[in-house]
Amino acid sequence: MPGLYELISLSALLPEIILAVGACAVLLLGQVERENWRRYSPGLVLLTLFAAIAVVIIRARMGLDVDADGHSLSGSGLFLGSLASFGRVSTLFLGVILTFVAWMQPQPNERGEFWSLMLCSLLGVMLTGAANDLLMLFIAIELVSIPTYVLVAISRRNVRALEAGTKYFYLGALAAAITAYGFSLLYGLGGSASLPAVAHNVSAALQSNNPITLGVAATGVVLSLAGLMFKISAVPLHFYVADVYQGAASP
């Protein structure tokens, strides 16, 4: 069975690579001077998403994400199991829906930035589903979050949108710091960034009779959950949602 941190083939990450290349391509397309070329940006986004969906389905049908012993490929902080496959497919189909919903949303001179940021955020969601260690999980979550800070205010010219984007950015930075501090405590207790090792060792620490070990474990779990609850707008860390929704465009 492959070790936790064995390198996986780049072909296993082909759907994510397609999204990254598509994000760069649509960003460059948005910089061309001809307006009629920039109008093809949403179409290029759809082509990118459908290409990634096709790769995911083909790899699943051929069993390419499973090694010779029947185990899901793991390595480099990623675990390409059933959860990652579900996350990939659902994220890509969600991206198709979002593309149609926001087809006319961006301003003509901001189409490249808008669609590129959306693809980057979707890429972060896909990596979040496959993350198998704390560092990769944190990077993936931030790859989801940071583009959304810009998307809240982009293509909007009113004061409410700018205020919403500013508040969202600063509160998001605070939540990221809280999450990172919580993850650092969990890493210290777990002795590894690997999520299975962290889960096992932190669970044991929470049952420890040592008050210091118990306190550190509880603090790490609480801080980590608090940061993640902010990301999904869960009560009681949902207080920022009203301002952001008021300032952001509907798509």
Secondary structure by P-SEA (a helix, b strand, c coil): ccccccccccccaaaaaaaaaaaaaaaaaaaccccccccaaaaaaaaaaaaaaaaaaaaaaacccccccccccccccccccaaaaaaaaaaaaaaaaaaaaaccccccccaaaaaaaaaaaaaaaaaaaacccaaaaaaaaaaacaaaaaaaccccccaaaaaaaaaaaaaaaaaaaaaaaaaaaaaaaaccccaaaaaaaaaaaaacccaaaaaaaaaaaaaaaaaaaaaacccccccaaaaaaaacccc
